[in-house]
Amino acid sequence: MPPLIAFAGTLGGLAVFRWAYKTAVRVNRELEEARRERVAEAARASEIPTLRRDPVTGAYRPG
């Protein structure tokens, strides 16, 4: 009986390891997609015109 318990424990351990590995891969893929979206958003943000100070009035205006 003990070899059967050891075998069942080994199979259970492998199943848990496989589940944890797949979960880690999935989470890392989702994080990488989110990081790429942030980089793309930052690139679009650089297209927004910056504010420059008007020397006459001192107000900041796009341009």
C-alpha atoms as a printed R data frame, in Angstrom:
   type eleno elety resid chain resno      x      y       z
1  ATOM     1    CA   MET     A     1  0.000  0.000   0.000
2  ATOM     2    CA   PRO     A     2  2.758  2.610   0.742
3  ATOM     3    CA   PRO     A     3  4.132  2.475  -2.840
4  ATOM     4    CA   LEU     A     4  0.632  3.225  -4.106
5  ATOM     5    CA   ILE     A     5  0.370  6.253  -1.806
6  ATOM     6    CA   ALA     A     6  3.790  7.490  -2.936
7  ATOM     7    CA   PHE     A     7  2.789  7.057  -6.572
8  ATOM     8    CA   ALA     A     8 -0.489  8.915  -6.019
9  ATOM     9    CA   GLY     A     9  1.366 11.708  -4.204
10 ATOM    10    CA   THR     A    10  3.851 11.997  -7.055
11 ATOM    11    CA   LEU     A    11  1.069 12.220  -9.621
12 ATOM    12    CA   GLY     A    12 -0.713 14.838  -7.512
13 ATOM    13    CA   GLY     A    13  2.491 16.826  -7.167
14 ATOM    14    CA   LEU     A    14  3.052 16.750 -10.905
15 ATOM    15    CA   ALA     A    15 -0.519 17.886 -11.522
16 ATOM    16    CA   VAL     A    16 -0.071 20.827  -9.129
17 ATOM    17    CA   PHE     A    17  3.266 21.724 -10.731
18 ATOM    18    CA   ARG     A    18  1.722 21.653 -14.218
19 ATOM    19    CA   TRP     A    19 -1.183 23.851 -13.088
20 ATOM    20    CA   ALA     A    20  1.179 26.346 -11.427
21 ATOM    21    CA   TYR     A    21  3.406 26.469 -14.518
22 ATOM    22    CA   LYS     A    22  0.484 27.108 -16.886
23 ATOM    23    CA   THR     A    23 -0.870 29.788 -14.561
24 ATOM    24    CA   ALA     A    24  2.519 31.521 -14.381
25 ATOM    25    CA   VAL     A    25  2.846 31.493 -18.178
26 ATOM    26    CA   ARG     A    26 -0.672 32.904 -18.573
27 ATOM    27    CA   VAL     A    27 -0.106 35.669 -16.021
28 ATOM    28    CA   ASN     A    28  3.227 36.628 -17.586
29 ATOM    29    CA   ARG     A    29  1.575 36.785 -21.019
30 ATOM    30    CA   GLU     A    30 -1.146 39.082 -19.673
31 ATOM    31    CA   LEU     A    31  1.427 41.314 -17.977
32 ATOM    32    CA   GLU     A    32  3.465 41.529 -21.176
33 ATOM    33    CA   GLU     A    33  0.363 42.562 -23.150
34 ATOM    34    CA   ALA     A    34 -0.429 45.238 -20.565
35 ATOM    35    CA   ARG     A    35  3.163 46.511 -20.711
36 ATOM    36    CA   ARG     A    36  3.002 46.734 -24.510
37 ATOM    37    CA   GLU     A    37 -0.254 48.690 -24.308
38 ATOM    38    CA   ARG     A    38  1.347 51.124 -21.860
39 ATOM    39    CA   VAL     A    39  4.326 51.644 -24.160
40 ATOM    40    CA   ALA     A    40  2.009 52.243 -27.120
41 ATOM    41    CA   GLU     A    41 -0.045 54.688 -25.041
42 ATOM    42    CA   ALA     A    42  3.093 56.556 -24.022
43 ATOM    43    CA   ALA     A    43  4.086 56.819 -27.677
44 ATOM    44    CA   ARG     A    44  0.695 58.321 -28.476
45 ATOM    45    CA   ALA     A    45  1.044 60.710 -25.545
46 ATOM    46    CA   SER     A    46  4.238 62.081 -27.073
47 ATOM    47    CA   GLU     A    47  2.146 63.240 -30.034
48 ATOM    48    CA   ILE     A    48  0.188 65.591 -27.768
49 ATOM    49    CA   PRO     A    49  1.459 69.149 -28.189
50 ATOM    50    CA   THR     A    50  3.350 70.538 -25.223
51 ATOM    51    CA   LEU     A    51  2.523 73.812 -23.541
52 ATOM    52    CA   ARG     A    52  4.796 76.763 -24.154
53 ATOM    53    CA   ARG     A    53  4.873 79.987 -22.251
54 ATOM    54    CA   ASP     A    54  3.668 83.087 -24.064
55 ATOM    55    CA   PRO     A    55  6.370 85.732 -23.435
56 ATOM    56    CA   VAL     A    56  3.874 88.611 -23.604
57 ATOM    57    CA   THR     A    57  1.155 87.380 -21.235
58 ATOM    58    CA   GLY     A    58  3.045 84.711 -19.323
59 ATOM    59    CA   ALA     A    59  0.237 82.230 -19.954
60 ATOM    60    CA   TYR     A    60  0.943 78.697 -21.117
61 ATOM    61    CA   ARG     A    61 -0.498 77.788 -24.507
62 ATOM    62    CA   PRO     A    62 -0.276 74.744 -26.776
63 ATOM    63    CA   GLY     A    63  2.340 74.989 -29.387
